Amino acid sequence: MDDYERRARLAPGLLALLPISVALAVLGLSKAPVVVSVLTALSLAGGPIVLAELVRQQGRKVQETLWASWGGSPTIQKLRLLQEGQNSLQRETWRKAVSSVTGIELASVRSERANPAKADEAIEVAVGQIRSLARDEAKFPLVRAENRSYGFHRNLYGIRWTGRTTASLVVLGVLAYMLWLANVDHQPALTLVNVLALLATVVCLVVWCFLPSPVRMKSAAERYAYELLQAAVVLDAEKAEVTPEGSQ
């Protein structure tokens, strides 16, 4: 796994499993032979890779749904001529840079009005090329950083119900364990360890209820779109510096 996969895909999946880990650790079960054997087997069988892929799939699904509700991806919206609420001067700078770097002519106002779907397709293809050209993390560190941030928030939102369900079940499990101690095993239920386990899992549930958010996801997407289009401007400036030398 590379850095993006670990932060944007694996991390949300591990957060979904965090309530289980917290409960096992606080209750002193994390070192039990059965638990250790199961975790070792999952790790050797490629569990983290499978988990990251499942998280990615859920993130892609929710992305398609939210982009449709937003009226398109933030990158496409920033380059549309008919999109309201955009800085026209900034948009024109980005459009010129994208067209110059990729060689793809973006639609005019008339063409965009006549066939908005085709205009979006041209933007999508051009942006895809910019994304490939801006993969150099040393050269475009902010693009890479914002891409990781967006991927994390997208995937976190995509598996929000898995995280909430897991946390809820663990909270109920800890409560059931405490009730069993008090009513069946006739042992003190409100011990420090049990209370800490309950509080920790409740905190995990609260985090899963409030952290995944379409607002946070959109904010991260907007930041990534901005940095990606700024990278196009940089690439265009570099192309302009090289072209005169090559033409001589």
C-alpha positions as CSV (number, residue, x, y, z in Angstrom):
1,M,0.0,0.0,0.0
2,D,1.2,3.5,-0.8
3,D,0.7,6.5,1.4
4,Y,-2.6,7.5,-0.3
5,E,-4.1,4.0,0.2
6,R,-3.1,3.9,3.8
7,R,-4.5,7.3,4.7
8,A,-7.5,7.6,2.4
9,R,-8.7,4.0,2.3
10,L,-7.3,1.9,5.1
11,A,-7.6,4.6,7.8
12,P,-11.4,4.9,7.5
13,G,-11.8,1.1,7.6
14,L,-9.7,0.9,10.7
15,L,-11.7,3.7,12.3
16,A,-14.8,1.6,11.7
17,L,-13.2,-1.3,13.6
18,L,-11.9,0.9,16.3
19,P,-14.7,0.4,18.8
20,I,-14.0,-3.4,18.7
21,S,-10.3,-2.8,19.3
22,V,-11.0,-0.4,22.1
23,A,-13.4,-2.7,23.8
24,L,-11.0,-5.7,23.5
25,A,-8.1,-3.6,24.8
26,V,-9.9,-2.1,27.8
27,L,-11.5,-5.4,28.8
28,G,-8.1,-7.1,28.6
29,L,-9.0,-9.4,25.7
30,S,-6.7,-8.1,23.1
31,K,-3.9,-10.5,24.1
32,A,-6.2,-13.6,24.3
33,P,-4.8,-16.4,22.2
34,V,-8.0,-16.7,20.1
35,V,-8.0,-13.0,19.3
36,V,-4.3,-12.9,18.5
37,S,-4.7,-15.9,16.2
38,V,-7.6,-14.4,14.3
39,L,-5.9,-11.0,13.9
40,T,-2.7,-12.7,12.7
41,A,-4.6,-14.8,10.2
42,L,-6.5,-11.8,8.8
43,S,-3.2,-9.8,8.5
44,L,-1.4,-12.7,6.7
45,A,-4.4,-13.3,4.4
46,G,-4.4,-9.7,3.1
47,G,-7.1,-8.3,5.4
48,P,-5.9,-4.7,5.3
49,I,-5.8,-4.8,1.5
50,V,-9.4,-6.3,1.3
51,L,-10.6,-3.7,3.9
52,A,-9.1,-0.8,1.9
53,E,-10.7,-2.0,-1.3
54,L,-14.1,-2.4,0.3
55,V,-13.8,1.1,1.7
56,R,-12.9,2.4,-1.7
57,Q,-15.9,0.9,-3.3
58,Q,-18.3,2.4,-0.8
59,G,-16.5,5.8,-1.2
60,R,-16.9,5.7,-5.0
61,K,-20.6,4.9,-4.7
62,V,-21.3,7.8,-2.3
63,Q,-19.2,10.1,-4.5
64,E,-21.4,9.5,-7.6
65,T,-24.5,10.2,-5.5
66,L,-23.2,13.4,-4.0
67,W,-21.7,14.7,-7.3
68,A,-25.1,14.3,-8.9
69,S,-26.7,16.3,-6.1
70,W,-24.0,19.0,-6.3
71,G,-24.5,19.3,-10.1
72,G,-21.1,17.7,-11.0
73,S,-17.7,17.4,-9.4
74,P,-16.2,20.6,-8.0
75,T,-13.5,20.6,-10.7
76,I,-16.0,20.5,-13.5
77,Q,-18.1,23.2,-11.8
78,K,-15.1,25.5,-11.5
79,L,-14.5,25.3,-15.3
80,R,-18.0,25.6,-16.6
81,L,-18.8,28.9,-18.2
82,L,-22.4,28.9,-17.2
83,Q,-21.8,27.9,-13.6
84,E,-22.9,30.6,-11.2
85,G,-20.9,31.8,-8.2
86,Q,-17.5,31.4,-9.9
87,N,-14.7,33.9,-10.1
88,S,-14.7,34.6,-13.9
89,L,-11.1,35.8,-14.0
90,Q,-9.9,32.8,-12.1
91,R,-12.0,30.5,-14.2
92,E,-10.6,31.9,-17.4
93,T,-7.0,31.5,-16.2
94,W,-7.7,27.9,-15.3
95,R,-9.5,27.1,-18.6
96,K,-6.7,28.6,-20.7
97,A,-4.1,26.6,-18.7
98,V,-6.0,23.3,-19.0
99,S,-6.6,23.7,-22.7
100,S,-3.0,24.7,-23.3
101,V,-1.5,21.8,-21.3
102,T,-3.9,19.1,-22.6
103,G,-4.6,20.3,-26.1
104,I,-8.3,19.9,-25.5
105,E,-10.5,22.8,-26.4
106,L,-13.2,23.5,-23.8
107,A,-16.6,24.4,-25.0
108,S,-17.7,28.0,-25.6
109,V,-20.7,29.6,-23.8
110,R,-22.8,28.8,-26.9
111,S,-21.7,25.2,-27.1
112,E,-22.0,24.7,-23.4
113,R,-25.6,26.0,-23.5
114,A,-26.5,23.9,-26.5
115,N,-24.9,20.6,-25.2
116,P,-23.9,20.9,-21.5
117,A,-23.3,17.1,-21.2
118,K,-20.7,17.2,-24.1
119,A,-19.1,20.3,-22.6
120,D,-18.7,18.5,-19.2
121,E,-17.2,15.5,-21.0
122,A,-14.5,17.7,-22.5
123,I,-13.7,19.1,-19.1
124,E,-13.6,15.7,-17.5
125,V,-11.2,14.3,-20.1
126,A,-8.9,17.4,-19.8
127,V,-9.0,17.3,-16.0
128,G,-8.1,13.6,-16.1
129,Q,-4.9,14.4,-18.0
130,I,-4.1,17.2,-15.6
131,R,-4.5,14.8,-12.7
132,S,-2.0,12.4,-14.4
133,L,0.5,15.2,-15.0
134,A,0.2,16.4,-11.4
135,R,1.0,13.1,-9.7
136,D,4.6,14.2,-8.8
137,E,4.3,14.7,-5.0
138,A,7.6,16.5,-4.8
139,K,6.5,19.0,-7.4
140,F,2.8,19.3,-6.4
141,P,2.7,18.4,-2.6
142,L,-0.5,20.3,-2.0
143,V,-2.3,18.4,-4.8
144,R,-1.3,15.1,-3.2
145,A,-2.2,16.3,0.3
146,E,-5.6,17.6,-0.7
147,N,-6.3,14.4,-2.7
148,R,-5.6,12.3,0.4
149,S,-7.8,14.6,2.5
150,Y,-10.6,14.3,0.0
151,G,-10.2,10.5,-0.3
152,F,-10.3,10.2,3.5
153,H,-13.5,12.3,4.0
154,R,-15.2,10.6,1.0
155,N,-14.5,7.1,2.1
156,L,-15.3,8.0,5.8
157,Y,-18.7,9.2,4.6
158,G,-19.1,6.2,2.4
159,I,-18.8,3.7,5.3
160,R,-20.5,5.9,7.9
161,W,-23.4,3.4,8.5
162,T,-20.9,0.6,8.9
163,G,-19.0,2.6,11.5
164,R,-22.1,3.6,13.3
165,T,-23.6,0.1,13.3
166,T,-20.3,-1.4,14.5
167,A,-20.0,1.2,17.3
168,S,-23.6,0.8,18.4
169,L,-23.3,-3.0,18.5
170,V,-20.1,-2.8,20.6
171,V,-21.8,-0.4,23.0
172,L,-24.7,-2.7,23.4
173,G,-22.3,-5.6,23.8
174,V,-20.4,-3.9,26.6
175,L,-23.7,-3.1,28.3
176,A,-24.9,-6.7,27.9
177,Y,-21.6,-7.9,29.4
178,M,-22.0,-5.6,32.4
179,L,-25.6,-6.7,32.9
180,W,-24.5,-10.3,32.7
181,L,-21.9,-9.7,35.4
182,A,-24.4,-8.1,37.7
183,N,-27.4,-10.4,37.2
184,V,-25.9,-13.8,36.2
185,D,-22.3,-14.0,37.5
186,H,-23.1,-11.8,40.5
187,Q,-19.9,-9.8,40.2
188,P,-19.5,-6.0,40.3
189,A,-20.4,-4.5,36.9
190,L,-19.4,-0.9,37.5
191,T,-15.7,-1.5,37.7
192,L,-13.2,1.0,36.4
193,V,-12.3,-1.2,33.4
194,N,-16.0,-1.8,32.4
195,V,-16.9,1.9,32.7
196,L,-13.8,2.9,30.7
197,A,-14.8,0.4,28.0
198,L,-18.3,1.7,27.9
199,L,-17.2,5.4,27.7
200,A,-14.6,4.7,25.0
201,T,-17.0,2.9,22.8
202,V,-19.7,5.6,23.3
203,V,-17.1,8.2,22.3
204,C,-16.4,6.1,19.1
205,L,-20.1,6.1,18.4
206,V,-20.4,9.9,18.8
207,V,-17.4,10.4,16.5
208,W,-19.0,8.3,13.8
209,C,-22.3,10.2,14.2
210,F,-20.7,13.6,13.7
211,L,-17.3,13.3,11.8
212,P,-18.5,11.8,8.5
213,S,-20.3,14.7,6.7
214,P,-21.2,15.7,3.2
215,V,-20.2,19.2,4.1
216,R,-16.7,18.2,5.1
217,M,-16.5,16.0,2.0
218,K,-17.5,18.9,-0.3
219,S,-15.1,21.2,1.4
220,A,-12.2,18.7,0.9
221,A,-13.3,18.3,-2.7
222,E,-13.3,22.0,-3.3
223,R,-9.7,22.3,-1.9
224,Y,-8.5,19.5,-4.0
225,A,-10.1,20.9,-7.2
226,Y,-8.5,24.3,-6.5
227,E,-5.0,22.8,-6.0
228,L,-5.4,20.6,-9.1
229,L,-6.3,23.5,-11.3
230,Q,-3.5,25.6,-9.8
231,A,-1.2,22.8,-10.9
232,A,-2.5,23.2,-14.4
233,V,-1.4,26.8,-14.3
234,V,2.1,25.8,-13.2
235,L,2.3,23.2,-15.9
236,D,1.2,25.7,-18.5
237,A,3.9,28.2,-17.3
238,E,6.5,25.6,-17.6
239,K,5.3,24.7,-21.1
240,A,5.5,28.3,-22.1
241,E,9.1,28.5,-20.9
242,V,10.2,25.4,-22.8
243,T,8.3,26.1,-26.1
244,P,10.4,29.1,-27.3
245,E,13.6,27.1,-26.8
246,G,12.3,24.1,-28.7
247,S,11.1,26.2,-31.6
248,Q,14.5,27.8,-32.2
